[in-house]
């Protein structure tokens, strides 16, 4: 029996996870997914038969996000205001929640392009080639970014500066 191709609605949870990783919050993630789906619908005639729908939608989502980052100054000003007004939150008592917050903080400490490749490969399970296609970068660049992201996460976990494989310099926050 031939496997059926996923429908757009089946891919919404994965698109939302990736959008949350890129934007950092639920509301912006929902807007990003909606904008990406509107763009996909408007450009449905550009979809190439045989290309995985998942990769095509991740690519559109990523491109919509990158386009939005050109307005980074306004978003940074908004983020600074929101942080200034936020009330301190008590640390959760559960050990697992504390660990999840530590992991989230470590992921957030990564540069945006490293977060993107790590999310697509480690969370969404895309192959290196599919993730590279979704972001629109060569596979070698993806592998390099992924390697640097993993090295930095290991260093953050160990509390030491990250030494990037293949590089002689030390990368610090």
Buried (B, 14 or more C-beta within 10 A) or exposed (E): EEEEEEEEEEBEEBBBBBBBBBBBEEEBBBBBBEBBBEBBEEEEEEEEEEEBBBBBBBBBBBBBBBEBEEEEEEBEEEEEEEEEEEEEEEEEEEEEEEEEEEEEEBBEEBEBBBBBBBBBBBEBEBEBEBBBBBBEBEBEBBBBBBBBBBBBBEBBEEEEEBBBEEEEEEBEE
